[in-house]
Amino acid sequence: MKKYAVYRSPTGLYCYDYIDRVEDLKDTGFEDIITEEQLPIVLDGTGGYFRFEFGDFRFVKIIESDEEFPLKLEDMYYKNDPDFKLGWMSPDGDTYSCSYTNHNKCAIMLARKFFPKSKYPETALERAGWLKIIDSWDGRERQHGQYVHSGNGKLTRRQADKLFDLGLYDNYEVRQLIRDNDI
């Protein structure tokens, strides 16, 4: 059973491998680098690590699991969060929040729940009418915004209503989707 350190973020909970015994460093690439005195550590999932601190304000708890994703979908990617900014929206208008770089990981978990036989998670979601709300940046003015992407060019009434609630109704691509779908 693996141990994970669970942390909070504005979009949901996330977890990293928690290592508190030298034996657990096996096959991590850090076997000959980290000593027992340096433990506990957390593997950051991108090839690095950092010293674990119980006092970290983002830290929630230590859990044990053999699952590939030890947290539930709705815990990792808050569903219908009132502060939703980026993530995925179902055809029913339900949102799943994620950060700038977690759309793919979120799509994997969504596809496992809603389309378990799919080979390509993002494609499966897009073909089924899910919207991807991403951060857009023009590169010149250094302004970030929200861009709404429809992989199949469709928009449901519920999605349109939710986009209105989120303040995204005036985005060019949303106006185009509304026109194209007679909403």
LUMTI-346589 format. One record per residue: residue number from 1; residue in three letters; x, y negated, z negated of N, C-alpha, C in turn. Coordinates in Angstrom, 2 decimals. Atoms other than C-alpha are relative to their C-alpha. Layout:
% LUMTI-346589
 seq type  n.east n.north    n.up ca.east ca.north   ca.up  c.east c.north    c.up
 NUM  ala       X       Y       Z       X        Y       Z       X       Y       Z
...
//
This chain:
% LUMTI-346589
 seq type  n.east n.north    n.up ca.east ca.north   ca.up  c.east c.north    c.up
   1  met    0.85    1.17    0.00    0.00     0.00    0.00    0.90   -1.24    0.00
   2  lys   -0.78    1.22   -0.09    1.39    -3.39    1.03   -0.57   -1.08   -0.91
   3  lys    0.43    1.13    0.82    1.27    -6.49   -1.14    0.02   -1.26    0.87
   4  tyr    0.11    1.26   -0.73    0.21    -9.86    0.20   -0.20   -1.14   -0.98
   5  ala    0.25    1.24    0.73    0.38   -13.36   -1.19   -1.03   -0.77    0.81
   6  val    1.09    0.71   -0.67   -2.85   -15.17   -0.33    0.10   -1.48   -0.31
   7  tyr   -0.07    1.46    0.12   -2.79   -18.92    0.30   -1.25   -0.61    0.62
   8  arg    1.14    0.72   -0.56   -5.47   -21.48    1.06    0.51   -1.06    0.96
   9  ser   -0.24    1.10   -0.93   -5.55   -23.92    3.93   -1.33   -0.69    0.24
  10  pro    1.29    0.67   -0.25   -8.18   -26.39    5.11   -0.96    0.83    0.87
  11  thr    0.85   -0.77   -0.90   -9.48   -23.81    7.63   -0.34    1.39   -0.51
  12  gly    0.27   -1.33    0.53   -9.48   -20.66    5.51    1.19    0.52   -0.79
  13  leu   -1.08   -0.64    0.74   -7.31   -18.24    3.59    0.94    0.71    0.98
  14  tyr   -0.95   -0.78   -0.80   -4.18   -16.63    5.00    0.91    0.73   -0.95
  15  cys   -0.85   -0.79    0.87   -1.76   -14.06    3.69    1.31    0.35    0.70
  16  tyr   -1.34   -0.37   -0.43    1.90   -13.24    4.01    0.45    1.22   -0.79
  17  asp   -0.58   -1.14    0.72    3.81   -10.09    3.10    0.72   -0.50   -1.25
  18  tyr   -0.60    0.35    1.29    4.80   -10.34   -0.55    0.97    1.13   -0.37
  19  ile   -1.04   -0.99    0.33    8.05    -8.57   -1.50    0.55   -0.31   -1.38
  20  asp   -0.54    0.20    1.34    8.97    -8.12   -5.15    0.92    1.14   -0.43
  21  arg   -0.91   -1.11    0.28   11.05    -4.91   -4.94    0.94    0.17    1.18
  22  val   -1.00   -0.18   -1.05   14.25    -4.28   -2.98   -0.43    1.09    0.97
  23  glu    0.43   -1.10   -0.86   12.77    -1.01   -1.64   -0.99   -0.47    1.07
  24  asp    1.02    0.49   -0.94   10.00    -3.00    0.06    0.59   -0.84    1.12
  25  leu   -0.66    0.73   -1.07   12.56    -4.82    2.20    0.32    0.89    1.20
  26  lys   -0.32   -0.96   -1.07   13.04    -1.66    4.31   -0.77   -0.35    1.27
  27  asp    0.56    0.27   -1.34   12.42    -2.29    8.02   -0.51   -1.43    0.17
  28  thr    0.41    1.40   -0.16   11.96    -6.04    7.51    1.06   -0.83    0.72
  29  gly   -1.11    0.76   -0.55   15.35    -7.08    8.86    0.76   -0.78   -1.06
  30  phe   -0.63    0.74    1.09   16.25    -8.56    5.48    0.67    0.91   -1.02
  31  glu   -0.53   -0.98    0.95   17.52    -5.36    3.83    1.40   -0.35   -0.49
  32  asp   -1.39    0.31    0.35   21.15    -6.52    3.88    0.22   -1.49   -0.26
  33  ile   -0.11    1.46    0.17   20.42   -10.21    3.40   -0.50   -0.45   -1.37
  34  ile    0.63    0.43    1.25   18.16   -10.55    0.36    0.37    0.96   -1.12
  35  thr   -0.36   -0.80    1.17   19.28    -9.36   -3.04   -1.15    0.03   -1.00
  36  glu    1.04   -0.13    1.01   17.18    -8.31   -6.02   -0.19   -1.30   -0.78
  37  glu    0.08    1.25    0.75   18.00   -11.60   -7.74   -0.81   -1.06    0.74
  38  gln    0.73    0.97   -0.80   16.34   -13.50   -4.90   -1.51    0.28    0.05
  39  leu    1.41   -0.39   -0.04   13.02   -11.68   -5.28   -0.79   -0.68   -1.11
  40  pro    0.84   -0.37   -1.13   10.11   -12.23   -5.10    0.10   -1.02    1.14
  41  ile    0.04    0.85   -1.18    9.88   -13.59   -1.57   -1.28    0.27    0.76
  42  val    1.14   -0.16   -0.90    7.21   -14.00    1.07    0.52   -0.08    1.42
  43  leu   -0.36    0.02   -1.42    7.74   -13.12    4.73   -1.03   -0.86    0.72
  44  asp    0.92    0.99   -0.56    6.27   -15.96    6.76   -0.71    0.40    1.28
  45  gly    0.68   -0.47   -1.20    5.15   -13.89    9.75    0.60   -0.50    1.30
  46  thr   -0.65    0.51   -1.22    7.43   -15.74   12.17    1.50    0.30   -0.01
  47  gly   -1.41   -0.39    0.04   10.73   -14.05   11.35    0.78   -0.62   -1.14
  48  gly   -0.68    0.63    1.12   11.55   -16.06    8.25   -0.59    0.42   -1.33
  49  tyr    0.53   -0.29    1.33   10.93   -15.96    4.54    0.19   -1.22   -0.88
  50  phe   -0.22    1.05    0.98   10.65   -18.23    1.55   -0.19    0.59   -1.39
  51  arg    0.09   -0.44    1.38   10.93   -17.86   -2.18   -1.43   -0.17   -0.48
  52  phe    1.35    0.06    0.52    7.62   -17.07   -3.81   -0.03   -0.76   -1.32
  53  glu    0.19    0.78    1.22    6.43   -19.50   -6.48   -1.47    0.08   -0.42
  54  phe    1.37   -0.06    0.50    3.33   -18.89   -8.61   -0.62   -1.39   -0.10
  55  gly    0.52    1.35    0.18    2.98   -22.65   -9.08   -0.36   -0.72    1.29
  56  asp    0.34    0.63   -1.28    2.48   -23.38   -5.35   -1.50   -0.31    0.00
  57  phe    1.41    0.41    0.07   -0.79   -25.35   -5.17   -0.86    0.70    1.04
  58  arg    0.77   -0.71   -1.02   -1.83   -23.39   -2.05   -0.21    1.47   -0.36
  59  phe    0.07   -1.41    0.35   -1.31   -19.98   -3.70   -1.32    0.32   -0.70
  60  val    1.27   -0.42    0.57   -4.52   -18.09   -4.57    0.16    1.25   -0.85
  61  lys   -0.13   -1.27    0.72   -3.65   -14.51   -5.55    0.88    0.96    0.77
  62  ile   -0.70   -1.12   -0.62   -1.68   -11.34   -4.82   -1.03    1.11    0.20
  63  ile    0.90   -1.11   -0.25   -3.63    -8.52   -3.17    0.80    1.16    0.58
  64  glu   -0.60   -1.18   -0.60   -2.80    -4.98   -2.06   -0.98    0.58    1.01
  65  ser    0.86   -0.53   -1.04   -4.10    -3.46    1.15    0.83    0.77    1.01
  66  asp   -0.61   -0.71   -1.11   -3.29    -1.02    3.94   -0.59   -0.45    1.33
  67  glu    0.65    0.51   -1.21   -5.44    -2.93    6.44    0.94   -0.92    0.77
  68  glu   -0.79    0.92   -0.82   -3.87    -4.78    9.37   -0.34   -1.45   -0.36
  69  phe    0.45    1.31    0.45   -5.95    -7.80    8.33   -0.62    0.21   -1.38
  70  pro    0.49   -0.32    1.35   -6.32    -7.56    4.55   -1.12   -0.91   -0.52
  71  leu    1.10    0.88    0.40   -8.82   -10.43    4.33   -1.13    0.09    1.02
  72  lys    1.14   -0.02   -0.90  -12.31   -10.60    5.82    0.06   -1.19    0.95
  73  leu    0.05    1.04   -1.03  -12.91   -12.66    8.96   -0.46   -1.33   -0.57
  74  glu    0.58    1.25    0.51  -15.06   -15.23    7.15    0.84   -0.64   -1.10
  75  asp   -0.92    0.56    0.99  -12.41   -15.65    4.44    1.19   -0.67    0.69
  76  met   -1.15    0.54   -0.71   -9.60   -16.24    6.92   -0.37   -1.20    0.87
  77  tyr    0.45    1.05   -0.91  -11.60   -18.43    9.29   -1.41   -0.40   -0.44
  78  tyr    1.27    0.39    0.61  -14.34   -20.29    7.45   -1.11   -0.11    1.05
  79  lys    1.15    0.03   -0.88  -17.71   -19.77    9.08   -0.88   -1.19   -0.34
  80  asn    0.88    1.17    0.12  -19.81   -22.90    9.65    0.46   -0.98   -1.08
  81  asp   -0.57    0.96    0.94  -17.48   -25.04    7.56   -0.47   -1.41    0.38
  82  pro    0.44    1.35   -0.32  -18.91   -28.58    7.31    1.14   -0.90    0.50
  83  asp   -1.15    0.78   -0.46  -15.38   -29.88    7.99    0.63    0.60    1.25
  84  phe   -0.51   -0.65   -1.20  -14.99   -27.85   11.21    0.62   -1.02    0.95
  85  lys   -0.67    0.84   -0.99  -12.52   -29.39   13.66    0.40    0.83    1.22
  86  leu   -0.52   -0.84   -1.08  -10.92   -26.58   15.72   -0.38    1.45   -0.27
  87  gly    0.30   -1.42    0.16  -11.76   -22.95   16.37   -0.90    0.52    1.10
  88  trp    0.89   -0.66   -0.96  -14.42   -20.85   18.07   -1.46   -0.24   -0.40
  89  met    1.43    0.16    0.23  -18.19   -21.32   18.47   -0.75    1.08    0.77
  90  ser    0.79   -1.06   -0.63  -20.57   -18.44   19.15   -1.13   -0.60    0.84
  91  pro    1.15    0.49   -0.75  -23.47   -18.73   21.61   -1.15   -0.44   -0.91
  92  asp    1.03    0.41    0.97  -25.69   -19.07   18.50    0.37   -1.29   -0.73
  93  gly   -0.42    1.24    0.63  -23.70   -22.15   17.40    0.76    0.17   -1.30
  94  asp   -0.81   -0.22    1.20  -21.80   -20.51   14.54    1.46   -0.33    0.30
  95  thr   -1.40    0.37   -0.19  -18.30   -21.90   14.11    0.90    0.80   -0.93
  96  tyr   -1.05   -0.65    0.77  -15.14   -20.19   12.89    1.22   -0.90    0.10
  97  ser   -1.09    0.98    0.02  -12.44   -22.66   11.84    1.36    0.67    0.09
  98  cys   -1.40   -0.42    0.01   -8.79   -22.19   12.65    0.87   -1.23    0.23
  99  ser   -0.92    1.12   -0.16   -5.72   -24.38   12.82    0.41   -0.12    1.47
 100  tyr   -0.46    0.28   -1.35   -3.95   -25.68   15.91    0.51    1.24    0.72
 101  thr   -0.69   -1.11   -0.64   -2.08   -22.44   16.55   -0.60    1.37   -0.28
 102  asn    0.55   -1.30    0.38   -4.39   -19.69   15.28   -1.19    0.45    0.83
 103  his    1.14   -0.40   -0.81   -6.99   -19.45   18.06    0.09    1.46    0.43
 104  asn   -0.15   -1.38   -0.46   -5.57   -16.17   19.32   -0.23    1.00   -1.12
 105  lys    0.18   -0.91    1.13   -5.39   -14.50   15.91   -1.47    0.02   -0.44
 106  cys    1.42    0.07    0.33   -8.92   -15.70   15.15   -0.80    0.78    1.04
 107  ala    0.70   -0.73   -1.07  -10.07   -14.34   18.54    0.14    1.51   -0.18
 108  ile   -0.20   -1.44    0.24   -8.57   -10.95   17.69   -0.98    0.50   -1.05
 109  met    0.91   -0.43    1.07  -10.57   -10.75   14.49   -1.47   -0.11    0.43
 110  leu    1.36    0.14   -0.49  -13.76   -12.05   16.13   -0.35    1.13    0.97
 111  ala    0.25   -1.07   -0.97  -13.44    -9.56   18.98   -0.13    1.35   -0.69
 112  arg    0.12   -1.27    0.73  -12.88    -6.70   16.55   -1.36    0.15   -0.66
 113  lys    1.32   -0.06    0.65  -16.10    -7.61   14.80   -1.14    0.07    1.03
 114  phe    1.12    0.12   -0.92  -18.30    -8.49   17.78    0.15    0.79    1.31
 115  phe   -0.27   -0.72   -1.25  -16.64    -6.71   20.74    1.12    1.01   -0.23
 116  pro   -1.07   -0.90    0.44  -14.68    -3.79   19.24    0.71    0.76    1.11
 117  lys   -0.66   -0.74   -1.09  -13.91    -2.14   22.59    0.77   -0.91    0.95
 118  ser   -0.66    0.93   -0.92  -12.47    -5.27   24.19    1.52    0.16   -0.05
 119  lys   -1.45   -0.11   -0.11   -8.89    -5.14   25.40    0.66   -1.37   -0.14
 120  tyr   -0.54    1.36    0.03   -8.36    -8.91   25.70   -0.96   -0.89   -0.79
 121  pro    0.94    0.70    0.88   -9.97   -10.74   22.76   -0.50   -1.35    0.48
 122  glu    0.45    1.33   -0.42  -10.02   -14.31   24.07   -0.88    0.09    1.24
 123  thr    0.80   -0.18   -1.21  -11.32   -13.19   27.45   -1.37    0.57   -0.34
 124  ala    1.29   -0.58    0.42  -14.03   -11.08   25.79   -0.90   -1.06   -0.59
 125  leu    0.80    1.06    0.60  -15.19   -14.06   23.74   -0.50   -0.97    1.06
 126  glu    0.37    0.98   -1.02  -15.17   -16.44   26.69   -1.05    0.56    0.95
 127  arg    1.00   -0.61   -0.90  -17.07   -14.01   28.95   -1.35    0.13   -0.68
 128  ala    1.25   -0.13    0.76  -19.67   -13.60   26.20   -0.60   -1.36   -0.38
 129  gly    0.57    1.32    0.20  -20.22   -17.36   26.09    0.50   -0.76   -1.21
 130  trp   -0.56    0.73    1.13  -18.10   -18.39   23.12    0.76   -1.22    0.51
 131  leu   -0.75    1.22   -0.31  -16.63   -21.90   23.17    1.27   -0.03   -0.84
 132  lys   -1.28    0.17    0.69  -13.03   -22.62   22.22    0.20   -1.50   -0.18
 133  ile   -0.21    1.42    0.29  -12.54   -25.99   20.52    1.46   -0.14   -0.42
 134  ile   -1.44    0.11    0.20   -8.88   -26.94   20.73    0.40   -1.46   -0.19
 135  asp   -0.57    1.33    0.13   -6.69   -29.91   19.96    0.52   -0.43    1.36
 136  ser   -0.52    0.51   -1.26   -6.04   -32.03   23.01    0.89   -1.20   -0.29
 137  trp   -0.96    1.08    0.18   -3.19   -34.43   23.35    0.43   -0.46    1.37
 138  asp   -0.32    0.47   -1.34   -2.55   -36.65   26.31    1.50   -0.19    0.22
 139  gly   -1.45    0.09   -0.14    1.20   -36.90   25.61    0.52   -1.40    0.20
 140  arg   -0.44    1.38   -0.23    1.31   -40.60   26.42   -0.38   -0.90   -1.18
 141  glu    0.48    0.89    1.04   -0.80   -42.36   23.83    0.13    0.61   -1.39
 142  arg   -0.18   -0.72    1.26   -0.06   -39.78   21.15   -1.29    0.08   -0.82
 143  gln    1.29   -0.15    0.67   -3.74   -39.44   20.37   -0.45    1.45    0.13
 144  his    0.54   -1.35    0.00   -5.16   -36.11   19.40   -1.52   -0.08   -0.01
 145  gly    1.44   -0.06   -0.02   -8.74   -35.16   20.02   -0.45    1.45    0.06
 146  gln    0.55   -1.34   -0.10  -11.02   -32.18   20.30   -0.46    0.23    1.43
 147  tyr    0.39   -0.37   -1.34  -11.45   -30.47   23.65   -0.82    1.28   -0.09
 148  val    0.90   -1.15    0.03  -14.29   -28.00   24.22    0.16    0.75    1.31
 149  his   -0.23   -0.82   -1.18  -13.50   -25.15   26.60   -1.03    1.12    0.07
 150  ser    0.93   -1.11   -0.26  -16.11   -22.82   28.07    0.63    0.86    1.08
 151  gly   -0.66   -0.90   -0.95  -14.46   -19.84   29.75   -0.89    0.46    1.13
 152  asn    0.91   -0.44   -1.05  -17.58   -18.99   31.73   -0.87   -1.15    0.55
 153  gly    0.75    1.15   -0.48  -18.94   -22.50   32.30   -1.40   -0.12   -0.55
 154  lys    1.35    0.00    0.58  -22.03   -21.81   30.20   -0.02   -0.73   -1.34
 155  leu    0.23    0.67    1.27  -23.45   -23.69   27.25   -1.43    0.32   -0.42
 156  thr    1.35   -0.28    0.49  -26.42   -22.64   25.11   -0.55   -1.23   -0.70
 157  arg    0.67    1.11    0.72  -28.93   -25.00   23.52    0.55   -0.09   -1.42
 158  arg   -0.53    0.01    1.37  -27.67   -23.96   20.06    1.41   -0.56   -0.05
 159  gln   -1.36    0.56   -0.05  -24.08   -24.74   21.05   -0.07   -1.50    0.22
 160  ala    0.15    1.44   -0.25  -25.17   -28.11   22.42   -0.43   -0.74   -1.26
 161  asp    0.46    0.63    1.24  -27.01   -28.89   19.19    1.15   -0.09   -1.02
 162  lys   -1.12    0.00    0.96  -23.96   -27.91   17.11    1.07   -1.00    0.43
 163  leu   -0.98    0.97   -0.50  -21.64   -29.97   19.34   -0.47   -1.43   -0.32
 164  phe    0.55    1.30    0.37  -23.96   -32.94   18.73    0.27   -0.26   -1.48
 165  asp   -0.22    0.13    1.46  -23.77   -32.33   14.95    1.47   -0.27   -0.31
 166  leu   -1.44    0.17    0.22  -19.96   -32.20   15.21    0.55   -1.30    0.58
 167  gly   -0.44    1.26   -0.59  -19.82   -35.52   17.05    0.76    0.17    1.30
 168  leu   -0.74   -0.28   -1.24  -18.54   -33.96   20.27   -0.86   -0.16    1.25
 169  tyr    0.93    0.13   -1.12  -21.52   -34.77   22.49    0.51   -0.93    1.08
 170  asp   -0.47    0.97   -0.98  -19.72   -37.65   24.18    1.30    0.40    0.70
 171  asn   -1.19   -0.47   -0.72  -16.67   -35.64   25.23   -0.37    0.25    1.46
 172  tyr    0.27   -0.15   -1.44  -16.40   -35.61   29.02   -0.40    1.43    0.36
 173  glu    0.27   -1.39   -0.38  -16.29   -31.81   29.26   -1.32    0.50   -0.57
 174  val    1.28   -0.39    0.58  -19.31   -31.44   26.95   -1.13   -0.59    0.83
 175  arg    1.03    0.62   -0.85  -21.35   -33.92   29.02   -0.14    0.78    1.31
 176  gln    0.03   -0.78   -1.24  -20.38   -31.93   32.12   -0.69    1.35   -0.21
 177  leu    0.65   -1.28    0.30  -21.42   -28.63   30.50   -1.51   -0.19   -0.19
 178  ile    1.42    0.28    0.21  -24.75   -30.18   29.48   -0.69   -0.19    1.35
 179  arg    0.56    0.21   -1.34  -25.36   -31.35   33.06   -0.07    1.31    0.79
 180  asp   -0.07   -1.24   -0.78  -24.27   -28.05   34.61   -0.98    1.07   -0.48
 181  asn    0.88   -1.02    0.57  -26.51   -26.02   32.28   -1.41   -0.52   -0.26
 182  asp    1.35    0.58    0.13  -29.59   -28.30   32.43   -0.49   -0.01   -1.45
 183  ile    0.39    0.09    1.41  -29.63   -28.87   28.68   -0.35   -1.44   -0.33
//
